[in-house]
Amino acid sequence: MRLKIKNIFAALLVVSALSSCEGALDRFPLDSLSPETFFKNEVELQAYSNGFYACFPGSALYNSTDDLIINYQLDNIMLGARGLDSGSWSWTYLRNFNTLIEYSVNCKDEAVRTKYVALARFFRAYFYFEKVKMFGDVPWTDRALGSSDAELYKPRDNREYVMTKILEDLDFAIENLSSTKEAYRVTKWTALALKSRVCLFEGTFRKYHEGEEILSTLPEDANDWKHYLRLAAEAADEFIFSSGYRIYNDEGVKQSYRGLFAHNSVTEGTDVEIILARNYNVAHSVTHSAGNYITSSTMGMPGMTKKFVNSYLMKDGTRFQNQAGWDKMSFVEEIKNRDPRFSQSVRTPGFKRYGTEDAMPVDIQITTTGYSPVKYWTDAASEKYNEGDIDLVLFRAAEVYLNYAEAMAELGTAGSELQAALDKSIKPIRDRVGMPSINVAEANADPDEYLLDKHTGYPKVATKNTDNIGVILEIRRERTIELIQEGHRYYDIVRWAEGKTLETPLQGLYFAGPGNYDLDGDGKNDVTLYVGDTAPTGEGVAAVVKKISNDNEAGTIILSDGESGYYEHHKYSRPSFSWDENRDYLYGIPLNEITLNPSLTQNPGWLTLSSGNGAEE
């Protein structure tokens, strides 16, 4: 009973600590529950550190928007309306991490103390990595600050200094965290995975943004991009060789990829690949709405874009664009003989609820493109609002494998050495779905023009590389397809310096014009499109009837070329969207923060206190 009461008592301290940081940096309960009298044993350290996990993304893993998956309403980035967001410049979690590190000395058990300091340092590294991705230079702080502390008004530290500190934290975590696999707890393997992610980001960011103003604050002795890519490759290689994780393939070619996102990690075996997940449980009222988000016409109407669908190879490894008329194929034609992940990521003819025989026909009314996503959608229960309990994946082995392959290719590794690297990274991922792997010689001899195009691909690959152009493009294709809807895409675009690709129209299914369309190929019409003021009726008209509109009229369907073309829901939503190459790769520092701390400098191109037009003076 005493232990139970103590656990509740400790949990209350966590809640108090988390909430008190928002208003006053140095406010603590005025009784015995102060930092000086807490953190004395593992129960208290664990109770406090449980709150750290809340800093990981939740619904953002399945409902974010970018150039590959869109919603009924776009976010400010995709609308070209991003401003100076005060909420993003928040340091509450950092204070919590530093508080545990500082007061862990209260615990006299050195092994326990070291374990929880390692955990806090992992989270501090994760926290700062997210800040560097957003803002570049940020002030590094490794202690809990009081409201009168002069360090609150320090300037931003350059990203080289911050990255060095991040890697020091990660190396400490790798050295001191448990090597026992735990899908819901951070371990040594989570730290290695994060290190490979961090270093791949920083290496490619510096490579593709080399010479730009956003890197002008780096000191002369800063490590170059190759340094970080080597660290990324080393961390990923150690993970692949030592962790014991593998690519989940227990359900065969036609189901394993989808199954990875349809099971709970520990209870149903997918933790052979999933390193860390957010644990959801209906019995404990810890749920999400991923299934409802996908299947409801009022929750977002998410849809994959045509650009994403075009990225899938044919089942034999050849390019979809090699097919005659590929750009104007009907849905039922374009899905034939594609990479099996297509039908395990997108709702296609023959789709069924997971583990059932419940056929679910294509439904154009729940998607803004016609291509409905299916990740985390399992049974009918998961379709209800806030009743989903499938784990949401935070780190998995496939990402680490992809990090390794990309780092090796970007470093210029050649010939048999690069082929060996791809054989132990890309090949197991593609083996899962029965797809041929990347052949180095063939890929480099014939780089994919679709993936080099400025509208649909990554043209800067050719400007920054003389070797491995084709291989790098194929690895990016693989990353795009394998990690869709897992929260990686936007910052992949940022680190590759390919923001202009977000300007590409957000298009979906192709429709040749007014008429009936059998999307399932089952002989029954699924949607009827018409023009004019009178909807068609009679034999052959589908249950779903949509007017083709050119003026954004509610309830209609908008096509890219007027009465024909690609389903383009956002044709009128962002008519003047443009990506500013000199500004948009970093967020701006909120002006109220610069007012509070004049030592903070603004990022290039963003509003300053002395300017009034959104441009830096």
Disulfide bonds with the S-S distance in Angstrom:
none
